[in-house]
Amino acid sequence: MYIVPQADASDYETAAQVLAEFASTGYAKTSMTSLAEAAGVARQTIYNRFGRKEAVLEWAIGAVVRSLRADALACLADPERPTEQALLDAFCCWLGPVVRFVRDGRYGEEILGLGNAARRRTGSYPLDAFTTEVTGALLARGVRQQRREAADLAFVLVMAAKGLLADSETEADFRTGMARALRGAGINSSSD
């Protein structure tokens, strides 16, 4: 059904620490020295690898996105999970940690916005790809028979998740809201 990409766990941990530094200090006030400390490397290593702060941010966001996406796709691909659970777990793996990131750092929302802008500039907007992946899961699991209907439902679920990301204070709030959105869309365990 899916080819689940492999994510490098050490890249994720390092990238998460770098993003936490950006989120606690703000983009403008974050120094290459503090980023090097967060990454556990020498300042010169950061300069040699990235050259500029913007490149560090783009790398960190990319590494985190790849890891969260791999976790979410693994949930969607698990044939043992009922559809509702697979979708709920996938959305929570994909955006649940982002809720924590945005809320834990004073500048989390700023960094998320900068990351989204950078992804749009490069033509790589992860929510579009995730919408396509959810569409495939809805078709493969028989929730919808027509691609257009599945794509529309996936779009609605992704938009609900984006709204919950903005509104949730905790990952638990996000999970509760996403479970409600899935029920509202008519996706529940009894429909498997």
Residue frames as a rotation matrix with the C-alpha (Angstrom) as fourth column:
MET 1
0.568 0.823 0.000 0.00
0.823 -0.568 0.000 0.00
0.000 0.000 -1.000 0.00
TYR 2
0.958 -0.281 0.066 2.65
-0.283 -0.958 0.034 2.55
0.054 -0.052 -0.997 1.02
ILE 3
0.161 -0.967 -0.199 6.36
0.667 0.255 -0.700 2.85
0.728 -0.019 0.686 0.88
VAL 4
0.957 0.163 -0.239 7.10
0.289 -0.541 0.789 4.24
-0.001 -0.825 -0.565 4.30
PRO 5
0.435 -0.848 0.302 10.19
-0.135 -0.393 -0.909 6.45
0.890 0.354 -0.286 4.16
GLN 6
0.326 -0.443 -0.835 12.90
0.905 0.400 0.142 5.89
0.272 -0.802 0.532 6.69
ALA 7
0.770 -0.100 0.630 13.78
-0.189 -0.979 0.076 8.84
0.609 -0.178 -0.773 8.87
ASP 8
-0.212 -0.925 -0.314 17.10
0.367 0.223 -0.903 9.27
0.906 -0.307 0.292 10.61
ALA 9
0.637 0.534 -0.556 16.36
0.673 -0.034 0.739 9.36
0.376 -0.844 -0.382 14.34
SER 10
-0.125 -0.747 -0.653 19.59
0.898 -0.364 0.245 11.21
-0.421 -0.556 0.717 15.17
ASP 11
-0.800 -0.067 0.596 18.78
0.421 -0.772 0.477 13.89
0.428 0.633 0.646 12.57
TYR 12
0.204 0.965 0.161 15.33
0.414 -0.235 0.880 14.25
0.887 -0.113 -0.447 14.12
GLU 13
0.517 -0.027 -0.855 16.69
0.854 -0.047 0.518 14.69
-0.054 -0.999 -0.001 17.64
THR 14
-0.562 -0.796 -0.226 19.28
0.746 -0.606 0.276 17.23
-0.356 -0.014 0.934 16.54
ALA 15
-0.673 0.368 0.642 16.79
0.342 -0.615 0.711 19.09
0.656 0.698 0.288 14.36
ALA 16
0.425 0.872 -0.243 14.23
0.613 -0.079 0.786 19.15
0.666 -0.483 -0.568 17.18
GLN 17
0.176 -0.455 -0.873 16.83
0.892 -0.301 0.337 20.70
-0.416 -0.838 0.353 19.50
VAL 18
-0.844 -0.487 0.223 17.72
0.532 -0.715 0.454 23.30
-0.061 0.502 0.863 16.87
LEU 19
-0.281 0.827 0.488 14.04
0.350 -0.385 0.854 24.16
0.894 0.410 -0.181 16.35
ALA 20
0.518 0.436 -0.736 13.53
0.827 -0.037 0.561 24.41
0.217 -0.899 -0.379 20.11
GLU 21
-0.399 -0.735 -0.547 16.38
0.780 -0.586 0.218 26.94
-0.481 -0.340 0.808 20.21
PHE 22
-0.845 0.166 0.508 14.76
0.277 -0.676 0.683 29.00
0.457 0.718 0.525 17.46
ALA 23
0.084 0.996 -0.018 11.38
0.470 -0.024 0.882 28.75
0.879 -0.083 -0.470 19.21
SER 24
0.386 0.054 -0.921 12.71
0.919 -0.106 0.379 29.88
-0.077 -0.993 -0.091 22.57
THR 25
-0.389 -0.691 -0.609 14.80
0.592 -0.694 0.409 32.79
-0.706 -0.202 0.679 21.28
GLY 26
0.695 0.598 -0.399 13.08
0.000 -0.555 -0.832 33.87
-0.719 0.578 -0.386 18.07
TYR 27
0.702 -0.404 0.587 14.61
0.712 0.358 -0.604 33.85
0.034 0.842 0.539 14.62
ALA 28
0.696 -0.410 0.589 16.22
-0.052 -0.847 -0.529 37.29
0.716 0.338 -0.611 14.79
LYS 29
0.524 -0.469 0.711 17.85
-0.848 -0.361 0.387 36.73
0.075 -0.806 -0.587 18.18
THR 30
0.875 -0.229 0.426 19.04
0.107 0.951 0.292 33.17
-0.472 -0.209 0.856 17.58
SER 31
0.313 -0.854 -0.415 22.76
-0.883 -0.423 0.203 33.06
-0.349 0.303 -0.887 16.94
MET 32
0.458 -0.275 -0.845 24.79
-0.485 0.719 -0.497 30.54
0.745 0.638 0.196 15.00
THR 33
-0.669 -0.716 0.198 26.67
-0.522 0.263 -0.811 29.90
0.529 -0.646 -0.550 18.26
SER 34
-0.361 0.602 0.712 23.46
-0.776 0.229 -0.587 28.97
-0.517 -0.765 0.384 20.11
LEU 35
0.665 0.579 -0.472 22.39
-0.746 0.540 -0.389 26.79
0.030 0.611 0.791 17.18
ALA 36
-0.055 -0.782 -0.620 25.72
-0.469 0.569 -0.676 24.98
0.881 0.254 -0.398 17.29
GLU 37
-0.791 -0.194 0.580 25.28
-0.611 0.215 -0.762 24.41
0.023 -0.957 -0.289 21.03
ALA 38
0.151 0.942 0.301 21.76
-0.840 0.282 -0.463 23.09
-0.521 -0.183 0.834 20.48
ALA 39
0.735 0.094 -0.672 23.05
-0.570 0.622 -0.536 20.74
0.367 0.777 0.511 17.77
GLY 40
0.811 -0.467 0.353 25.98
-0.045 0.551 0.833 19.64
-0.584 -0.691 0.426 19.90
VAL 41
0.454 -0.686 0.569 28.60
0.884 0.265 -0.386 20.68
0.114 0.678 0.726 17.37
ALA 42
-0.431 -0.702 -0.567 31.20
0.683 -0.665 0.303 23.39
-0.589 -0.257 0.766 16.99
ARG 43
0.323 0.534 -0.781 30.12
-0.036 -0.818 -0.574 26.79
-0.946 0.213 -0.245 15.68
GLN 44
-0.424 -0.578 -0.698 32.45
-0.727 -0.242 0.642 26.38
-0.540 0.780 -0.317 12.71
THR 45
-0.869 0.169 0.466 30.73
0.313 0.916 0.252 23.10
-0.384 0.364 -0.848 11.83
ILE 46
0.169 0.980 -0.104 27.40
0.596 -0.186 -0.781 24.92
-0.785 0.071 -0.615 11.54
TYR 47
0.297 -0.117 -0.948 28.97
-0.519 -0.853 -0.057 27.58
-0.801 0.509 -0.314 9.33
ASN 48
-0.736 -0.660 -0.150 30.74
-0.497 0.376 0.782 25.01
-0.460 0.650 -0.605 7.17
ARG 49
-0.725 0.493 0.481 27.64
0.564 0.826 0.005 22.91
-0.395 0.275 -0.877 6.65
PHE 50
0.194 0.976 0.100 25.01
0.923 -0.147 -0.356 25.63
-0.333 0.161 -0.929 6.29
GLY 51
-0.542 -0.538 0.646 26.65
0.750 -0.656 0.083 29.00
0.379 0.529 0.759 5.87
ARG 52
-0.741 0.357 0.569 23.69
-0.387 -0.919 0.074 30.97
0.550 -0.166 0.819 7.15
LYS 53
-0.814 0.441 0.379 20.97
-0.342 0.164 -0.925 30.81
-0.470 -0.882 0.018 9.77
GLU 54
0.093 0.906 -0.412 18.14
-0.946 -0.049 -0.319 30.49
-0.309 0.420 0.853 7.23
ALA 55
-0.060 -0.197 -0.978 19.71
-0.653 0.749 -0.111 27.31
0.755 0.633 -0.174 5.86
VAL 56
-0.968 -0.249 0.019 19.93
-0.162 0.570 -0.806 25.86
0.190 -0.783 -0.592 9.37
LEU 57
-0.428 0.887 0.175 16.22
-0.600 -0.134 -0.789 26.54
-0.676 -0.442 0.590 9.89
GLU 58
0.249 0.529 -0.811 15.29
-0.962 0.231 -0.144 25.00
0.111 0.817 0.566 6.55
TRP 59
-0.498 -0.494 -0.713 17.36
-0.397 0.861 -0.319 21.88
0.771 0.125 -0.624 7.28
ALA 60
-0.964 0.101 0.245 15.89
-0.204 0.307 -0.930 21.49
-0.169 -0.946 -0.276 10.77
ILE 61
-0.089 0.994 -0.065 12.33
-0.794 -0.111 -0.598 21.83
-0.602 -0.002 0.799 9.56
GLY 62
0.147 0.100 -0.984 12.99
-0.872 0.483 -0.081 19.39
0.467 0.870 0.158 6.71
ALA 63
-0.765 -0.510 -0.393 14.48
-0.264 0.805 -0.532 16.78
0.588 -0.303 -0.750 9.05
VAL 64
-0.785 0.541 0.302 11.58
-0.289 0.113 -0.951 17.05
-0.549 -0.833 0.068 11.49
VAL 65
0.111 0.861 -0.497 8.99
-0.932 -0.083 -0.352 16.94
-0.345 0.502 0.793 8.70
ARG 66
-0.183 -0.242 -0.953 10.59
-0.686 0.726 -0.052 13.80
0.704 0.644 -0.298 7.21
SER 67
-0.965 -0.241 -0.104 10.54
-0.090 0.676 -0.732 12.05
0.247 -0.697 -0.674 10.57
LEU 68
-0.532 0.835 0.141 6.97
-0.432 -0.124 -0.893 13.00
-0.728 -0.536 0.426 11.47
ARG 69
0.125 0.551 -0.825 5.81
-0.992 0.069 -0.104 12.03
0.000 0.832 0.555 7.96
ALA 70
-0.557 -0.398 -0.729 7.48
-0.440 0.886 -0.148 8.62
0.704 0.238 -0.669 8.26
ASP 71
-0.965 0.231 0.126 5.71
-0.025 0.397 -0.917 8.02
-0.262 -0.888 -0.377 11.57
ALA 72
-0.203 0.950 -0.238 2.36
-0.682 -0.311 -0.662 9.13
-0.702 0.028 0.711 10.15
LEU 73
0.022 0.182 -0.983 2.70
-0.937 0.346 0.043 6.96
0.348 0.920 0.179 7.04
ALA 74
-0.887 -0.342 -0.310 3.57
-0.203 0.892 -0.404 3.97
0.415 -0.295 -0.861 9.20
CYS 75
-0.661 0.727 0.189 0.25
-0.215 0.057 -0.975 4.46
-0.719 -0.685 0.119 10.99
LEU 76
0.132 0.746 -0.653 -1.66
-0.898 -0.189 -0.397 4.65
-0.420 0.639 0.645 7.71
ALA 77
-0.175 -0.317 -0.932 0.11
-0.810 0.584 -0.047 1.56
0.559 0.747 -0.359 6.37
ASP 78
-0.891 -0.209 0.404 -0.58
-0.433 0.661 -0.612 -0.62
-0.139 -0.720 -0.680 9.42
PRO 79
-0.476 0.746 -0.466 -3.24
-0.317 0.348 0.882 -3.13
0.820 0.568 0.071 8.34
GLU 80
-0.552 0.224 -0.803 -3.89
0.710 0.631 -0.313 -4.14
0.437 -0.743 -0.507 11.95
ARG 81
-0.863 0.233 -0.447 -5.24
0.136 -0.746 -0.652 -0.72
-0.486 -0.624 0.612 12.89
PRO 82
0.114 0.947 0.300 -8.89
0.899 0.030 -0.437 0.00
-0.423 0.320 -0.848 12.25
THR 83
0.009 -0.105 0.994 -9.36
0.819 -0.571 -0.067 2.91
0.574 0.815 0.081 9.83
GLU 84
0.839 0.365 0.404 -10.39
0.097 -0.830 0.549 5.46
0.536 -0.422 -0.732 12.44
GLN 85
0.801 -0.579 -0.150 -7.42
0.218 0.048 0.975 4.55
-0.557 -0.814 0.165 14.64
ALA 86
0.028 -0.815 0.578 -4.97
0.969 0.165 0.185 4.57
-0.246 0.555 0.795 11.72
LEU 87
0.187 0.113 0.976 -6.14
0.592 -0.805 -0.020 8.01
0.784 0.582 -0.218 10.63
LEU 88
0.966 0.195 0.170 -6.23
-0.021 -0.598 0.801 9.42
0.258 -0.777 -0.574 14.15
ASP 89
0.582 -0.811 -0.066 -2.77
0.468 0.267 0.843 8.09
-0.666 -0.521 0.534 14.95
ALA 90
-0.014 -0.588 0.808 -1.41
0.992 -0.108 -0.062 9.35
0.123 0.801 0.585 11.62
PHE 91
0.470 0.241 0.849 -2.70
0.275 -0.954 0.118 12.88
0.839 0.178 -0.515 12.19
CYS 92
0.994 -0.088 0.063 -1.43
-0.086 -0.288 0.954 12.83
-0.066 -0.954 -0.294 15.79
CYS 93
0.321 -0.932 0.171 2.03
0.765 0.361 0.533 11.64
-0.558 -0.040 0.829 14.70
TRP 94
-0.004 -0.283 0.959 2.08
0.910 -0.398 -0.114 14.24
0.414 0.873 0.259 11.95
LEU 95
0.003 0.093 0.996 0.89
0.075 -0.993 0.092 17.34
0.997 0.075 -0.010 13.83
GLY 96
0.841 0.340 -0.421 0.73
0.401 0.130 0.907 16.41
0.363 -0.931 -0.027 17.52
PRO 97
0.090 -0.880 -0.466 4.43
0.965 -0.039 0.261 17.17
-0.248 -0.473 0.846 18.12
VAL 98
-0.507 -0.228 0.831 4.00
0.566 -0.816 0.122 20.46
0.650 0.532 0.542 16.25
VAL 99
0.609 0.749 0.260 1.38
0.192 -0.457 0.869 21.53
0.770 -0.479 -0.422 18.81
ARG 100
0.709 -0.408 -0.576 3.94
0.668 0.127 0.733 20.97
-0.225 -0.904 0.363 21.55
PHE 101
-0.334 -0.893 0.302 6.63
0.943 -0.318 0.100 22.84
0.006 0.318 0.948 19.58
VAL 102
-0.195 0.334 0.922 4.39
0.364 -0.849 0.384 25.83
0.911 0.410 0.044 18.95
ARG 103
0.768 0.621 0.158 3.20
0.067 -0.323 0.944 26.02
0.638 -0.714 -0.290 22.55
ASP 104
0.627 -0.550 -0.552 6.49
0.772 0.343 0.535 25.27
-0.105 -0.762 0.639 24.33
GLY 105
-0.478 -0.875 0.071 8.55
0.874 -0.466 0.139 28.01
-0.089 0.128 0.988 22.75
ARG 106
-0.137 0.393 -0.909 7.79
0.289 -0.862 -0.416 31.70
-0.947 -0.320 0.005 23.10
TYR 107
-0.232 -0.049 -0.972 8.41
-0.765 -0.608 0.213 32.09
-0.601 0.792 0.104 19.35
GLY 108
-0.564 0.016 0.826 7.07
0.207 0.971 0.122 28.72
-0.799 0.240 -0.551 18.20
GLU 109
0.510 0.832 0.218 4.36
0.483 -0.067 -0.873 30.24
-0.712 0.551 -0.436 16.03
GLU 110
0.544 -0.399 -0.738 6.86
-0.645 -0.761 -0.064 32.58
-0.536 0.511 -0.672 14.37
ILE 111
-0.542 -0.833 0.114 9.20
-0.598 0.477 0.644 29.69
-0.591 0.281 -0.756 13.54
LEU 112
-0.244 0.552 0.797 6.31
0.510 0.773 -0.379 27.57
-0.825 0.314 -0.470 12.24
GLY 113
0.768 0.563 -0.306 5.27
0.101 -0.578 -0.810 30.45
-0.632 0.591 -0.501 9.98
LEU 114
0.171 -0.800 -0.575 8.83
-0.862 -0.404 0.307 30.91
-0.478 0.443 -0.758 8.70
GLY 115
-0.655 -0.396 0.644 9.06
-0.156 0.904 0.397 27.20
-0.739 0.160 -0.654 8.04
ASN 116
0.209 0.824 0.526 5.80
0.572 0.333 -0.750 27.16
-0.793 0.458 -0.402 6.11
ALA 117
0.766 0.031 -0.642 6.93
-0.373 -0.791 -0.484 30.14
-0.523 0.611 -0.594 4.04
ALA 118
-0.278 -0.947 -0.163 10.24
-0.790 0.129 0.599 28.43
-0.546 0.295 -0.784 3.24
ARG 119
-0.515 0.145 0.845 8.48
0.276 0.961 0.003 25.23
-0.812 0.234 -0.535 2.20
ARG 120
0.612 0.789 0.048 6.13
0.346 -0.213 -0.914 27.16
-0.711 0.576 -0.404 -0.08
ARG 121
0.444 -0.529 -0.723 9.08
-0.728 -0.683 0.052 28.95
-0.522 0.504 -0.688 -1.72
THR 122
-0.645 -0.757 0.103 10.68
-0.590 0.579 0.562 25.62
-0.485 0.302 -0.821 -2.53
GLY 123
-0.179 0.672 -0.718 7.40
-0.863 0.243 0.443 24.19
0.472 0.699 0.537 -3.81
SER 124
-0.565 -0.062 -0.823 7.43
0.210 0.954 -0.216 21.54
0.798 -0.295 -0.526 -1.12
TYR 125
-0.333 0.537 0.775 4.38
-0.868 -0.495 -0.031 22.00
0.367 -0.684 0.631 1.05
PRO 126
-0.969 -0.246 -0.025 4.09
-0.220 0.905 -0.364 18.93
0.112 -0.347 -0.931 3.31
LEU 127
-0.426 0.872 0.242 0.35
-0.285 0.124 -0.950 19.25
-0.859 -0.474 0.196 3.96
ASP 128
0.218 0.463 -0.859 -0.34
-0.966 -0.022 -0.257 18.86
-0.138 0.886 0.442 0.24
ALA 129
-0.510 -0.488 -0.709 1.65
-0.579 0.804 -0.137 15.63
0.637 0.340 -0.692 0.18
PHE 130
-0.954 0.175 0.244 -0.07
-0.113 0.542 -0.833 14.43
-0.278 -0.822 -0.497 3.35
THR 131
-0.053 0.976 -0.211 -3.48
-0.730 -0.182 -0.659 15.16
-0.682 0.119 0.722 1.83
THR 132
0.093 0.001 -0.996 -2.54
-0.898 0.433 -0.083 12.93
0.431 0.902 0.041 -1.10
GLU 133
-0.824 -0.477 -0.307 -1.37
-0.291 0.820 -0.493 10.20
0.487 -0.317 -0.814 1.28
VAL 134
-0.679 0.671 0.298 -4.59
-0.275 0.144 -0.951 10.36
-0.680 -0.728 0.087 3.30
THR 135
0.154 0.710 -0.688 -6.54
-0.959 -0.060 -0.277 10.20
-0.238 0.702 0.671 0.02
GLY 136
-0.307 -0.369 -0.877 -4.72
-0.635 0.766 -0.100 6.97
0.709 0.527 -0.470 -0.82
ALA 137
-0.994 -0.062 0.091 -5.47
-0.109 0.587 -0.802 5.54
-0.004 -0.807 -0.590 2.62
LEU 138
-0.307 0.951 0.028 -9.17
-0.602 -0.171 -0.780 6.37
-0.737 -0.257 0.625 2.31
LEU 139
0.245 0.337 -0.909 -9.32
-0.947 0.283 -0.151 4.63
0.206 0.898 0.389 -1.07
ALA 140
-0.539 -0.576 -0.615 -7.25
-0.456 0.813 -0.362 1.62
0.709 0.085 -0.700 0.03
ARG 141
-0.979 0.169 0.112 -9.34
-0.032 0.415 -0.909 1.12
-0.200 -0.894 -0.401 3.14
GLY 142
-0.606 0.773 0.185 -12.61
0.672 0.375 0.638 1.43
0.424 0.511 -0.747 1.23
VAL 143
-0.483 0.434 -0.761 -13.81
0.502 -0.575 -0.646 4.53
-0.718 -0.694 0.060 3.08
ARG 144
0.261 0.516 -0.816 -14.46
-0.536 -0.625 -0.567 6.16
-0.803 0.585 0.114 -0.30
GLN 145
0.367 -0.034 0.930 -14.71
0.553 0.812 -0.188 4.50
-0.748 0.583 0.317 -3.69
GLN 146
0.754 -0.033 0.655 -14.09
0.578 -0.439 -0.688 7.50
0.310 0.898 -0.312 -5.92
ARG 147
-0.268 -0.959 -0.089 -10.78
0.930 -0.233 -0.286 9.36
0.253 -0.160 0.954 -5.96
ARG 148
-0.398 0.146 0.906 -12.50
0.078 -0.978 0.192 12.77
0.914 0.148 0.378 -6.03
GLU 149
0.689 0.713 0.131 -14.60
-0.129 -0.057 0.990 11.95
0.713 -0.699 0.052 -2.95
ALA 150
0.582 -0.557 -0.593 -11.55
0.808 0.481 0.340 10.59
0.096 -0.677 0.730 -1.12
ALA 151
-0.465 -0.788 0.404 -9.50
0.740 -0.596 -0.310 13.68
0.485 0.155 0.860 -2.05
ASP 152
-0.034 0.539 0.842 -12.26
-0.173 -0.833 0.526 16.00
0.984 -0.127 0.122 -0.84
LEU 153
0.901 0.362 -0.237 -12.58
0.128 0.301 0.945 14.13
0.414 -0.882 0.225 2.47
ALA 154
0.183 -0.916 -0.356 -8.80
0.975 0.216 -0.053 14.12
0.126 -0.338 0.933 2.94
PHE 155
-0.463 -0.316 0.828 -8.73
0.363 -0.920 -0.148 17.86
0.809 0.232 0.541 2.27
VAL 156
0.450 0.723 0.524 -11.45
-0.278 -0.445 0.852 18.48
0.849 -0.529 0.001 4.88
LEU 157
0.852 -0.162 -0.498 -9.59
0.498 0.543 0.676 16.36
0.161 -0.824 0.543 7.45
VAL 158
-0.205 -0.977 0.057 -6.30
0.934 -0.213 -0.286 18.16
0.292 -0.005 0.957 6.79
MET 159
-0.303 0.150 0.941 -8.02
0.003 -0.987 0.158 21.54
0.953 0.051 0.299 7.12
ALA 160
0.817 0.575 0.030 -9.59
-0.074 0.053 0.996 20.40
0.571 -0.816 0.086 10.38
ALA 161
0.498 -0.715 -0.491 -6.15
0.864 0.455 0.214 19.33
0.070 -0.531 0.844 11.59
LYS 162
-0.453 -0.661 0.598 -4.68
0.607 -0.720 -0.337 22.72
0.653 0.210 0.727 10.66
GLY 163
0.171 0.611 0.773 -7.42
-0.293 -0.718 0.632 24.46
0.941 -0.335 0.056 12.61
LEU 164
0.936 0.161 -0.313 -6.84
0.207 0.467 0.860 22.19
0.284 -0.869 0.404 15.58
LEU 165
0.032 -0.993 -0.112 -3.10
0.932 0.070 -0.357 22.87
0.362 -0.093 0.927 15.38
ALA 166
-0.469 -0.182 0.864 -3.80
0.121 -0.983 -0.142 26.57
0.875 0.038 0.483 15.74
ASP 167
0.233 0.759 0.607 -6.35
-0.556 -0.408 0.724 26.11
0.798 -0.507 0.327 18.51
SER 168
0.738 0.092 -0.669 -4.99
0.330 0.816 0.475 23.23
0.589 -0.571 0.571 20.64
GLU 169
0.627 -0.513 0.586 -3.03
-0.760 -0.571 0.312 23.92
0.175 -0.641 -0.748 23.78
THR 170
-0.144 -0.644 0.751 -1.75
-0.676 0.619 0.401 20.35
-0.723 -0.450 -0.525 24.15
GLU 171
-0.847 -0.184 -0.499 -1.27
-0.494 0.619 0.611 17.22
0.196 0.764 -0.615 22.08
ALA 172
-0.790 0.612 0.042 -4.16
0.496 0.677 -0.543 15.68
-0.361 -0.408 -0.838 24.02
ASP 173
-0.069 0.760 -0.646 -6.42
-0.181 -0.647 -0.741 18.57
-0.981 0.065 0.182 22.94
PHE 174
-0.403 -0.159 -0.901 -5.35
-0.896 -0.132 0.424 17.97
-0.186 0.978 -0.089 19.34
ARG 175
-0.992 0.000 -0.124 -6.09
-0.025 0.981 0.195 14.23
0.122 0.196 -0.973 19.61
THR 176
-0.491 0.866 -0.096 -9.53
0.444 0.154 -0.883 14.84
-0.749 -0.476 -0.460 21.11
GLY 177
0.033 0.488 -0.872 -10.41
-0.512 -0.741 -0.434 17.36
-0.858 0.461 0.226 18.42
MET 178
-0.604 -0.313 -0.733 -9.11
-0.797 0.258 0.546 15.16
0.018 0.914 -0.405 15.60
ALA 179
-0.931 0.340 0.131 -11.11
0.309 0.927 -0.212 12.18
-0.193 -0.157 -0.969 16.91
ARG 180
-0.119 0.925 -0.362 -14.19
0.207 -0.333 -0.920 14.39
-0.971 -0.184 -0.151 16.85
ALA 181
-0.132 0.008 -0.991 -13.42
-0.837 -0.536 0.108 15.55
-0.531 0.844 0.077 13.29
LEU 182
-0.927 -0.234 -0.294 -13.10
-0.357 0.792 0.495 11.94
0.117 0.563 -0.818 12.13
ARG 183
-0.636 0.768 0.079 -16.43
0.562 0.531 -0.635 11.01
-0.529 -0.359 -0.769 13.76
GLY 184
0.017 0.649 -0.761 -18.03
-0.188 -0.745 -0.640 14.08
-0.982 0.154 0.109 12.20
ALA 185
-0.375 -0.242 -0.895 -16.75
-0.909 -0.096 0.407 12.92
-0.184 0.965 -0.184 8.80
GLY 186
0.659 0.744 -0.113 -18.44
-0.752 0.653 -0.091 9.58
0.006 0.145 0.989 9.38
ILE 187
0.046 -0.714 -0.699 -15.23
-0.318 0.653 -0.688 7.64
0.947 0.254 -0.197 9.95
ASN 188
0.200 0.013 0.980 -15.49
-0.978 0.069 0.199 5.37
-0.065 -0.998 0.026 12.95
SER 189
-0.705 -0.616 0.350 -14.35
-0.632 0.770 0.081 1.94
-0.320 -0.164 -0.933 13.99
SER 190
-0.115 0.740 0.662 -17.74
-0.021 0.665 -0.747 0.39
-0.993 -0.100 -0.061 13.32
SER 191
0.692 0.400 -0.601 -17.45
-0.558 -0.232 -0.797 1.33
-0.459 0.886 0.063 9.62
ASP 192
-0.383 -0.893 -0.235 -14.43
-0.886 0.284 0.366 -0.97
-0.260 0.349 -0.900 9.07
